[in-house]
Amino acid sequence: MIIKSFTAPTVAAALKKIREEMGHNAVVLKTTVLSSGDTSRSGKNVEITACIDESALTPGQLNGLVKAGDRSEEKSVQSTRIPDVTRSLSDAGEPEKLAAQLGSKLDSILNSHSNTEPLSGVAPGVRPIYLDMLDADIPSDIVDQIAAKIDEAAGTDGDAKQPAQDVLKEYLKGMIASDINFEPGMKVVFAGPSGAGKTSAMAKLAAQLTSFRKLKVTLSSLDDMKVSAYEEIGSYADILNLPVEIFDQLADRERLDSVVLIDTPSMPCDAARRDNLFEKIRALKPDIVFLVFSACCRTRDLLDRLNHFEDLAPSYLIAGHLDETERWGTIPAMTGFLDIPLAYTMNSPGGMGLLKIADADMIARNILKMEVADAGQ
């Protein structure tokens, strides 16, 4: 078995190196965020350690990996060749014991690497909190900012958990929208990536506007891509006893006697299709554009599309699928990098449950792995 570490500016770049040298059968063992103060690895922010069975390599790949430690330009990369103990599992008759031994061996090899410790500049009392925020999938530069404030607030008292909750809560409060005003005649668009929960968010808001604010609501859709798009919103309209408008008729009408909630197709990566969608949205002259994203997505995947989201010029964010993941780091990532307030969160599927006004305390508790009251419906 061959184990090797790769450093790069981003996770994607490190994974590309792994694919180029080890191939697609490589298995990632460990991902480390490197300290920004390490001058010996300037411009390299992450280190990924991967392994691969020798039998999966061509002779050329195997020779290249074994000799990788001699390359002058990659002195920080280490290549370790260990016996393939997995081949003896079936013969030994004690697979559980040997599996534990293999795990212990891998841990010792990984710990022997001369990795830069990313917590070297973090106070000991703040380190568990720092790791919790990284585990929540918050980008390291945002984690560094928050950790510095927590360290300052904690002082020398030792226990940083409560100061951490207070600091993170205040940090998130600055990114959460106050109550949004809806009036008859407004056009409200829901946009975002595929599967983010746009239609669910629209149905939830429609239910709340009609039930609690006693407003007239009309449903519509720009989705000419998905089969039965109008049938889907039509089912919500039937349940809520609401009218449905064809989107071609909306752009020519300046004012309506109801709040018009407009669904959209998934935001494509293709530039031409995306521009066409955004042009349709702008033609409607919407009063509010909600960008809906799923908390189940990796932060890196969402940040890779920041320029797309910025081109949409959304008014507010809605975070969905919070009931399907324990890592809510996408929330501070999206609000922080887009500088757009979070309006609502969704903790329940489909049209069920409420569209909740974003709660800074609940989000902070989740990120810090504290008990969260009423985190479901």
C-alpha positions as CSV (number, residue, x, y, z in Angstrom):
1,M,0.0,0.0,0.0
2,I,1.2,3.5,-0.9
3,I,0.4,6.5,1.4
4,K,1.2,10.0,0.3
5,S,0.4,13.6,1.3
6,F,-0.4,16.4,-1.2
7,T,-0.4,20.1,-0.5
8,A,-2.2,22.7,-2.6
9,P,-4.0,26.1,-2.3
10,T,-7.5,24.4,-2.3
11,V,-9.0,21.0,-1.7
12,A,-9.9,20.8,-5.4
13,A,-6.3,21.4,-6.4
14,A,-5.0,18.8,-4.0
15,L,-7.6,16.2,-5.2
16,K,-6.5,16.9,-8.8
17,K,-2.9,16.1,-7.8
18,I,-4.1,12.9,-6.2
19,R,-6.0,11.8,-9.3
20,E,-3.0,12.7,-11.6
21,E,-0.5,10.7,-9.5
22,M,-2.5,7.9,-7.9
23,G,-5.5,7.6,-10.2
24,H,-9.2,7.5,-9.4
25,N,-9.0,4.5,-7.1
26,A,-7.1,6.4,-4.4
27,V,-8.7,6.7,-1.0
28,V,-8.6,10.0,1.0
29,L,-7.4,9.3,4.6
30,K,-7.0,12.7,6.1
31,T,-7.6,16.4,5.2
32,T,-5.7,19.1,7.1
33,V,-6.1,22.9,7.0
34,L,-2.6,24.4,7.1
35,S,-1.7,27.4,9.2
36,S,-1.7,30.6,7.3
37,G,1.4,31.6,9.1
38,D,3.6,28.8,7.8
39,T,6.0,30.5,5.4
40,S,7.5,27.2,4.4
41,R,4.3,26.3,2.6
42,S,3.4,29.7,1.2
43,G,0.2,29.6,-0.9
44,K,-0.6,26.0,0.2
45,N,-3.7,26.0,2.4
46,V,-4.6,22.4,2.6
47,E,-2.9,19.0,2.8
48,I,-4.7,15.8,1.9
49,T,-3.3,12.4,2.7
50,A,-4.4,9.5,0.4
51,C,-3.6,5.8,-0.1
52,I,-3.9,3.3,-2.8
53,D,-3.2,-0.4,-3.2
54,E,-0.1,-1.2,-5.3
55,S,-2.0,-3.6,-7.4
56,A,-4.2,-0.8,-8.7
57,L,-1.2,1.1,-10.0
58,T,0.6,0.7,-13.3
59,P,4.4,0.1,-13.1
60,G,5.0,3.7,-14.2
61,Q,2.7,5.2,-11.5
62,L,4.2,2.9,-8.8
63,N,7.8,4.0,-9.6
64,G,6.8,7.6,-9.7
65,L,5.1,7.5,-6.3
66,V,8.0,5.6,-4.6
67,K,10.5,8.1,-6.0
68,A,8.4,11.1,-5.2
69,G,10.3,11.9,-2.0
70,D,13.4,12.7,-4.1
71,R,11.7,15.5,-6.0
72,S,13.3,18.8,-5.0
73,E,10.3,20.9,-5.7
74,E,8.1,18.8,-3.4
75,K,10.1,18.3,-0.2
76,S,7.0,18.6,1.9
77,V,5.4,15.7,0.1
78,Q,6.0,12.3,1.8
79,S,5.5,8.9,0.2
80,T,5.3,5.8,2.5
81,R,5.3,2.3,1.3
82,I,3.9,-0.2,3.8
83,P,3.2,-4.0,3.6
84,D,-0.3,-4.8,2.2
85,V,-1.6,-6.4,5.4
86,T,-5.1,-6.5,4.0
87,R,-4.1,-9.5,1.8
88,S,-3.7,-11.6,5.0
89,L,-7.1,-10.9,6.5
90,S,-8.8,-13.8,4.8
91,D,-6.0,-16.2,5.7
92,A,-5.5,-15.2,9.3
93,G,-9.0,-16.0,10.5
94,E,-9.1,-12.9,12.8
95,P,-10.3,-10.1,10.5
96,E,-11.5,-7.8,13.3
97,K,-8.1,-8.0,15.1
98,L,-6.2,-7.4,11.9
99,A,-8.5,-4.6,10.9
100,A,-7.8,-2.9,14.2
101,Q,-4.0,-3.4,13.7
102,L,-4.3,-1.9,10.2
103,G,-6.1,1.1,11.6
104,S,-3.5,1.5,14.3
105,K,-0.7,1.3,11.7
106,L,-2.3,3.9,9.5
107,D,-2.8,6.2,12.4
108,S,0.9,5.9,13.4
109,I,2.0,6.6,9.8
110,L,-0.3,9.7,9.5
111,N,0.8,11.0,12.9
112,S,4.5,10.7,11.8
113,H,4.0,13.1,9.0
114,S,5.6,16.5,9.6
115,N,2.3,18.4,9.1
116,T,2.1,22.0,10.1
117,E,-0.2,22.2,13.1
118,P,-3.2,24.5,12.1
119,L,-3.9,25.2,15.7
120,S,-0.5,26.5,16.6
121,G,-1.8,30.1,16.8
122,V,-5.0,29.3,18.6
123,A,-5.3,29.4,22.4
124,P,-5.7,26.0,24.0
125,G,-9.1,26.7,25.4
126,V,-10.4,27.8,22.0
127,R,-9.0,24.8,20.1
128,P,-12.0,22.4,20.6
129,I,-14.3,25.2,19.4
130,Y,-12.0,26.0,16.5
131,L,-12.2,22.3,15.4
132,D,-16.0,22.2,15.9
133,M,-16.4,25.2,13.5
134,L,-14.1,23.5,10.9
135,D,-16.1,20.3,11.3
136,A,-19.3,22.3,10.7
137,D,-17.8,23.1,7.3
138,I,-17.1,26.8,7.9
139,P,-14.3,28.1,5.7
140,S,-11.0,28.4,7.6
141,D,-10.6,32.2,7.1
142,I,-14.0,32.8,8.7
143,V,-13.2,30.4,11.5
144,D,-9.9,32.3,12.1
145,Q,-11.9,35.6,12.5
146,I,-14.4,34.1,14.9
147,A,-11.8,32.3,16.9
148,A,-9.8,35.5,17.5
149,K,-12.9,37.2,18.9
150,I,-13.7,34.2,21.1
151,D,-10.1,34.2,22.4
152,E,-10.4,37.9,23.2
153,A,-13.8,37.4,24.9
154,A,-12.7,34.3,26.9
155,G,-9.7,36.0,28.4
156,T,-7.9,33.8,30.9
157,D,-10.9,32.3,32.5
158,G,-10.3,29.0,30.8
159,D,-13.8,27.8,29.7
160,A,-14.5,29.4,26.3
161,K,-17.7,27.6,25.5
162,Q,-20.1,30.3,26.7
163,P,-18.0,33.2,25.3
164,A,-17.9,31.2,22.0
165,Q,-21.7,30.9,21.9
166,D,-22.1,34.6,22.6
167,V,-19.5,35.7,20.0
168,L,-20.9,33.4,17.3
169,K,-24.4,34.4,18.1
170,E,-23.6,38.1,17.7
171,Y,-21.6,37.3,14.5
172,L,-24.6,35.6,13.0
173,K,-27.1,38.2,14.2
174,G,-25.3,40.7,11.9
175,M,-26.0,38.4,9.0
176,I,-29.7,37.8,9.7
177,A,-32.5,39.9,8.2
178,S,-35.2,41.5,10.3
179,D,-38.8,40.8,9.5
180,I,-39.5,41.3,5.8
181,N,-42.5,43.4,4.7
182,F,-44.8,41.9,2.0
183,E,-47.5,44.0,0.3
184,P,-50.1,43.4,-2.4
185,G,-48.6,43.8,-5.9
186,M,-45.1,42.6,-4.9
187,K,-43.4,40.0,-7.1
188,V,-41.2,37.5,-5.1
189,V,-38.8,35.2,-7.0
190,F,-37.3,32.0,-5.6
191,A,-34.1,30.9,-7.3
192,G,-31.2,28.6,-6.5
193,P,-29.4,25.3,-7.4
194,S,-31.2,22.1,-8.2
195,G,-32.8,20.4,-5.2
196,A,-32.2,23.4,-2.9
197,G,-35.9,23.6,-1.9
198,K,-37.2,26.5,-3.9
199,T,-40.7,25.2,-4.5
200,S,-41.0,24.1,-0.9
201,A,-39.9,27.5,0.3
202,M,-42.5,29.2,-1.9
203,A,-45.3,26.9,-0.6
204,K,-44.3,27.5,3.0
205,L,-44.2,31.3,2.5
206,A,-47.6,31.2,0.6
207,A,-49.2,29.4,3.6
208,Q,-47.8,31.9,6.1
209,L,-48.8,35.0,4.1
210,T,-52.4,33.7,3.7
211,S,-52.8,32.2,7.2
212,F,-51.0,34.7,9.4
213,R,-50.8,37.9,7.4
214,K,-54.2,37.5,5.6
215,L,-52.7,38.6,2.3
216,K,-53.8,37.5,-1.2
217,V,-51.2,35.3,-2.8
218,T,-50.8,34.1,-6.4
219,L,-48.4,31.3,-7.5
220,S,-46.4,31.2,-10.7
221,S,-43.4,29.6,-12.2
222,L,-40.6,30.4,-14.7
223,D,-39.7,26.7,-14.9
224,D,-40.0,25.6,-18.5
225,M,-37.3,22.9,-18.0
226,K,-38.8,20.5,-15.5
227,V,-41.7,18.3,-16.6
228,S,-44.9,19.1,-14.8
229,A,-43.5,22.2,-13.1
230,Y,-46.9,23.9,-13.2
231,E,-48.6,20.7,-12.0
232,E,-46.3,20.8,-8.9
233,I,-47.2,24.3,-7.9
234,G,-50.7,23.7,-9.0
235,S,-51.0,21.0,-6.3
236,Y,-49.9,23.5,-3.7
237,A,-52.3,26.1,-5.1
238,D,-55.2,23.6,-4.7
239,I,-54.3,22.8,-1.1
240,L,-54.1,26.5,-0.2
241,N,-56.9,27.5,-2.5
242,L,-54.7,30.0,-4.4
243,P,-54.7,31.1,-8.1
244,V,-51.9,30.3,-10.5
245,E,-50.6,32.7,-13.2
246,I,-48.6,32.0,-16.4
247,F,-45.3,33.7,-16.1
248,D,-45.5,35.2,-19.6
249,Q,-48.4,37.4,-18.4
250,L,-46.6,38.7,-15.3
251,A,-43.9,40.8,-16.9
252,D,-46.5,43.1,-18.6
253,R,-48.5,43.7,-15.4
254,E,-47.0,46.4,-13.1
255,R,-49.3,45.9,-10.2
256,L,-51.5,43.1,-8.9
257,D,-53.9,42.8,-6.0
258,S,-51.9,40.0,-4.5
259,V,-48.3,39.0,-3.6
260,V,-47.0,36.9,-6.5
261,L,-44.6,34.1,-5.6
262,I,-42.6,32.9,-8.6
263,D,-40.8,29.6,-8.7
264,T,-37.8,29.1,-11.1
265,P,-35.9,26.2,-12.7
266,S,-32.6,25.1,-11.2
267,M,-29.8,27.6,-11.8
268,P,-27.7,26.0,-14.6
269,C,-23.9,26.1,-14.8
270,D,-24.0,26.7,-18.5
271,A,-23.5,30.4,-19.0
272,A,-25.9,30.9,-21.9
273,R,-28.8,29.1,-20.1
274,R,-28.0,30.9,-16.9
275,D,-28.0,34.3,-18.6
276,N,-31.3,33.4,-20.3
277,L,-32.9,32.6,-16.9
278,F,-31.6,35.7,-15.2
279,E,-32.9,37.8,-18.1
280,K,-36.4,36.4,-17.5
281,I,-36.1,37.1,-13.8
282,R,-35.0,40.7,-14.4
283,A,-37.8,41.2,-17.0
284,L,-40.3,40.5,-14.2
285,K,-38.9,43.4,-12.2
286,P,-39.2,41.4,-8.9
287,D,-39.4,43.3,-5.6
288,I,-37.6,40.5,-3.8
289,V,-35.3,37.6,-5.0
290,F,-34.7,34.8,-2.5
291,L,-31.6,32.7,-3.2
292,V,-32.4,29.2,-1.7
293,F,-29.5,26.9,-0.9
294,S,-29.2,23.5,0.7
295,A,-27.3,23.1,3.9
296,C,-26.5,19.5,2.7
297,C,-24.2,20.9,0.0
298,R,-20.5,21.2,0.8
299,T,-19.5,24.8,1.4
300,R,-16.8,24.5,-1.2
301,D,-19.3,23.5,-3.9
302,L,-21.5,26.6,-3.1
303,L,-18.5,29.0,-2.9
304,D,-17.4,27.7,-6.3
305,R,-20.6,29.3,-7.7
306,L,-20.4,32.6,-5.9
307,N,-20.1,34.5,-9.1
308,H,-23.3,32.9,-10.4
309,F,-25.1,33.9,-7.2
310,E,-23.8,37.4,-7.3
311,D,-25.0,37.8,-10.9
312,L,-28.5,37.0,-9.7
313,A,-28.3,39.9,-7.3
314,P,-30.5,38.2,-4.6
315,S,-32.2,40.2,-1.9
316,Y,-32.1,37.5,0.8
317,L,-31.0,34.0,1.5
318,I,-33.0,30.9,2.6
319,A,-31.2,27.9,4.0
320,G,-33.0,24.6,3.4
321,H,-32.5,20.9,4.4
322,L,-31.3,21.8,7.9
323,D,-33.0,18.6,9.1
324,E,-30.8,16.5,6.9
325,T,-27.4,17.5,8.1
326,E,-25.6,18.3,11.3
327,R,-23.2,20.7,9.6
328,W,-24.6,24.2,9.1
329,G,-21.3,25.9,8.1
330,T,-22.8,26.8,4.7
331,I,-24.9,29.5,6.5
332,P,-22.0,31.7,7.8
333,A,-20.1,30.9,4.5
334,M,-22.9,32.1,2.2
335,T,-23.9,35.1,4.3
336,G,-20.3,36.1,4.8
337,F,-19.0,35.8,1.3
338,L,-22.1,37.1,-0.5
339,D,-22.8,39.8,2.1
340,I,-26.5,39.1,1.8
341,P,-28.7,38.6,4.9
342,L,-30.3,35.2,5.8
343,A,-34.0,35.5,6.0
344,Y,-35.4,32.1,6.7
345,T,-34.5,28.5,7.4
346,M,-36.3,25.3,6.6
347,N,-36.2,22.3,8.9
348,S,-38.9,20.2,7.4
349,P,-39.5,18.7,3.9
350,G,-42.0,19.7,1.2
351,G,-44.8,22.1,2.1
352,M,-45.0,20.8,5.7
353,G,-43.8,22.9,8.6
354,L,-43.0,26.5,8.8
355,L,-40.6,28.8,7.0
356,K,-38.7,29.9,10.1
357,I,-37.2,33.3,10.6
358,A,-33.5,32.7,11.0
359,D,-32.5,32.1,14.6
360,A,-28.8,33.1,15.4
361,D,-28.8,31.3,18.7
362,M,-30.1,28.0,17.2
363,I,-27.5,28.1,14.4
364,A,-24.7,29.0,16.9
365,R,-25.6,26.1,19.1
366,N,-25.6,23.7,16.2
367,I,-22.2,24.7,15.0
368,L,-20.7,24.5,18.5
369,K,-22.4,21.0,19.0
370,M,-24.5,22.3,21.9
371,E,-28.0,21.0,22.6
372,V,-30.5,22.7,20.3
373,A,-34.1,23.1,21.5
374,D,-36.8,22.7,18.9
375,A,-34.4,21.9,16.0
376,G,-37.0,19.9,14.1
377,Q,-40.3,21.2,12.9
